[in-house]
Amino acid sequence: MSTRAPALAADRDERVRTDVAVDLGGTWLRIRAGSGETVRLPAPSILNRPGEDPAALLEQLIETLAEAVPAGARVAMSCGAAMDEEHGVLHGSGPLWGGGPDRPVPLRALLTARRPDVSWHLFNDVTAGLASFVERFARPGHRRAVYVTVSSGIALRTADLTERSVPVDAHGLQGEVGHLPAVSTAPAAVRALSCPCGGTGHVAALAAGPALPHVAAALGVEHPEGIRDALPARLRSGDPAARRLLSTVVEPVAELVRTLRCLDPRIDLIGIGGGYAEGLGDPYRAELVRQVSEVRSYADRDTGPDRAAHGLRLCRPGEVDPMAGAVALSHGALTVTKR
């Protein structure tokens, strides 16, 4: 009896802590305490501060969080980086730090050292998005669900719903597809575009949000610097250059969806989310379904728009909340499991 009492007391103390949700992306750092208002700050990132030393950006991140989190809080943090969630170690992030830092970042340990009164729970942002997506859209009978984020970066996560688990490798990784070579029929100038991680021709270099003006410029689209704001109206007007641009940036993502379905027939649900894809909305979804339904092989000859759209959902703004997903993960909604 006495040997169980300290553990039970610790569990009780953990449950009564104030839940603070944090979402760290390449563009924004969002913080929400309990059910209160979400505070949005520019993320200390290479996207917002090109050329700044990654070590200085990391230090500012730690200081910002240390000052913002209330005493004794329980923080569930969604991190826009490839990471080992078991140990709270970030391997890297193009949107946050470009090609640096030159070694893994033990972020949970650094935050604990700075604020030892706080309980820190760190998750990859796509894992957190997946948890939110599954909670909202998964139904009985679904075997596996995939969530793809198309935002300042691109990645995906798969959940085995029969086990309520997210399987990862020995390093804690799964689905870091943004830095695979992009499958693209675009001109060579597009396929040679640089990725924030320092590579060339990656999926993120063509299909992530920050890539849009660079892809537009490589295609010769007029006024590429303002294309993000102008693209929806130009698509509605039927502008051929805008339609070609949309087709180009969707193609690598459509190829990911086709590949997922080809490799794993147990995937019953695929969600596409993230601020970039969600912001483009219906035109992005229509182009994605069109490309996924294209005949690519003998086995796919019966594929059409209806079949392509089955189980494929382009999320609308607010339908997936990585902050809520991180909190759910911290309470065991899904288990990240090394295999």
N, C-alpha and C positions, 0 to 999 in steps of 0.2 A: 504493500500500500504506500509506504513512505517513498519507495523508489519511483513510483509513478507521479507523485504529487508535483515535483518540480516541472516535469514535462507538461502536465495538465495546466499548471499555472502559466507556463510560457505560452501554451496555445491560447489560453484565455487572454493574456496580455496582447498577443498578436492580433486577436479578433477585435479588440477594442481600440486599437490604434486608428488614427484618422487616415482614411485612404486618400492618397494623392496620386492622380494619374498624370503622367508626363508623356508627351509625344515629341521625340527628337527627330526632325527631318532635315533635309539639306537646305530648306528655305525657312521653315518656321520651327520654333521651340514653343510648344503649348503646355500649359500647366493648369490643372484643375484640382482643387481640394474638395473632396466629398461631392455633393451635388451643386456646388457653387459655380460661379462664373469661370469660364476658361480665359486665362490670360495668354495672349499670343505675343511672342517676342521674335525678332529676327534671330535665326539660328547663328551661332558663331561657327560659320562654315566657310569653306573655300568658294562656294557658290556666291555667298554674300560678300566675301572679302577676298577676291582673287589675289594671289601672290603672298598672302599672309602665312607665317610659319605655322604648320599644323600643331606644333607643341603649344604655341600661344593660344590657338583656338581651343584646344583641349582644356587648358588651364582656365580659360574664361568660362567654358561650359561648366566645369566643376564649381567655380565660384558662383556662377549664376544660380545653379541648383541649390548649392549650400545656403545661399541667402534667401531663396524663395520658399523652401520647404519648412513647414512649422515643426516645432519641437516634438519629438517622439512619433513622427509620422510613419506611415507604412506606404512606401512609394512603389507603384507599378509603372515601369517605364518602357515605352515602346521606342526602340532605337533603329534608326535608318542606317544599319551597317550589318555586314556579315559578322556573325558572332557565335561564340560558344555560350549558350544561355545557362548551362549548368554552372559555369564558373564566372559568368558576367564579364567575359573577355571579348572585346571587339577586335576582329581581324583587320578591318579596314572599311572605308566608305569613300567612293569617288565624290559624291556630293558634299560630304563633310570635310574630308581632308585631302582630296585628290589622290596622288600617289603615295602620300604619307599617312601616318607615321611609318617608320621603317621597321616596326615590330608591333606585335599585338598589344592592345591597350587594356589593362586590367581595370576597366572603368568602375565595376562594383567595388573593388578593393580601394580604389582612389576615393570614391565617394564615401565609403565607410570610414576611411581614415580622416576625411574632412568633417564628416558628420556621423560619429559613431552612435548617436542616439536614434538615428533613423534606420528603419528596416528597408533595404533596397532590393527590389525584384526587377531584373532587367530582361527584356525579351526583344527579339528581332521584330521590327515593325510589321513585317509581312506575316509572321506568326501571330502577332496581335490582331492584325486585320483578318486573318483566317479564323481566329476564335470568334470574332464579332460576326463574320459572314456566316459561319456554321450555326451560331446561335440563332441567327435571324432566318436563314433560308434552308438549312438542311431539314430533311423530312425522314420519317421512319422508312427504312428500306434503302436509303442512300448508303453506299459502301465507302466510297472515298470522295472527298471534296478538295478542290484546288482553288486557291485564291491567288490571282496575279495582280500586282500593283504596278500601274503605269503612271509614274509621277516624276519627281526629280531623278529617280532611279527606277530600275525594273528588276523585279524578282518574283518568285512564286513560292508557295508552300502547299504541301499536300497533307491532309489529315486522313488517317484510317479511322473511320467513324465506328467500325465494329470494335475497335480497341480504345477509342477516345484518345488517340495518341498522334503525335507529330514525329515521325521517325527522322532522325538525323544521323550523320556519320560520326566518326570518332572525334572530329573537331567541332561538332555541333552544327554542321552545315547541311543545307538542303536547298535546292532550287535557286542558286545564285546565277540565274540565266542571263542577267543583264550584261555579263561580261563574257558570254559566248560570242563567237563570230556570228554576225547577223546573216540570215538567209534573205537575200535581196536581189531583185532584178533591176535595181536602180542603176544609173550611170556610175562609172568608176569614181567620179568626184564625190558622190554621196557615200559610196562604200569605203572610201578612204578617210572619212571624217574621224577626228580624234574623240576619244572617250575621256571623261574627267579622271578616270583611274590612270591615264597615261597610255592606254592601248589604242588600237585603231580598228574601226569597222565593227565594233561591238554592237550588240542589240541596243544597249542604252545610248550609244553614239548616234543611232538613227531614230530610235522610237521613244526615248524619254523626253519629258517636257523641255529641258534646256536645249535639246538638239534641234527643236523646230526651226528657229531662224537660220541655223547652219545648213540644215537640209534644204530649206527654201532658197538660200543663197546658192547652194551647189546646183540646184535645179534651174536657177535663173529666174526665180519668182521675183516680181517687182516689190520693192520696199520690204525686204525680209526682216528688217529690224522690228517692224511693228506687226508682224504676221500673226502673232498669237491673239491679239485683240481683234484683228481684221478677219481672221480665217472663218469664223462662223457665218458672218454676213456674206463673205465671198462664196462660201459653199451654197448658201441659200439662193444666191443669184445665178448659180450654175457655172461659175467661173472655171474653165477647164484647167487652168494652172493650179487653182486651189484644190480641185478634185484629184489632180495628179499628185499634189503634195500629200493630201490625206492618204491616198493609196500607198504612197511610199513609206510613210511613218507607221501605217498599220501593218504592212506586210510582215515584218519580223515577228510581231505579236501573233498574227494569224498563223504563222508557221509554227510557233510554240504550241498553240492550241491543237493544230493538226497532229503534231508530234506526240503530245500528251495522249490524245485519243487513240493514236496508233499503237503506242507502247503499253497502255494500261486500260483494258476494257472495263475495269472495275470503277473507273472514275464516272460518277453519276452527276456531278455538279461542278461547274467551273464558273468562278466569278472574276470579272475584270473590274478593278477599281483603281483608286488613286486620283489625285486632283486633276491631272492632265486628261486622262481618258474620260473621267466624269464631267469635266468642264466642256469637252467637245460633244458629249452627249449622244443624241440619236444619230447624227451623221457618222460618228465613230463606230457605233454599234452596227449600223447598216453595212458599212464598209467591211467591218470585221466578219460579219456573217457571210457577206458576199465572197470574201476571200477564203474563208474556211470551207465554204461549199464548193469551191472550184475543184473540178476533177483533176486529180494528180496521179492516179494509178488505176489499174484494172479493178482492184479491190474497192476503190472509192467511187466507182462509176455511177452508183445509185445515190450518191450524196447530193442533196439539194438544200435550198435555204431552210426548209422546215426541219430537216434532220440536223443541219448544221447548228440551228438555233436551239435544239433540244438540250436542256441542261446547261446552256450557256447564258449567263446573265451579266449584262453590263450594269454595274451598280450606279445608282443616282446619288448625288451629293447627300451626305448624312446617313445613308443606309448602312455603311460600314464605319465603325468608330474604333480605330486602333487603341485609343485611350481606354475605352470600356473593355475592349478585348484584352488589354494588358492586365487590367484589374481582374477580369474573369480567369485568366491564366494563373495569376498569383493565388487564386483561390481554388485551383485545380480543375477548371473546366475542361482543359485538354492537358495531356502530359507530354512534354518534349522528351523523347526517349532515344538515347544513343543505341545504334545497332552495330 
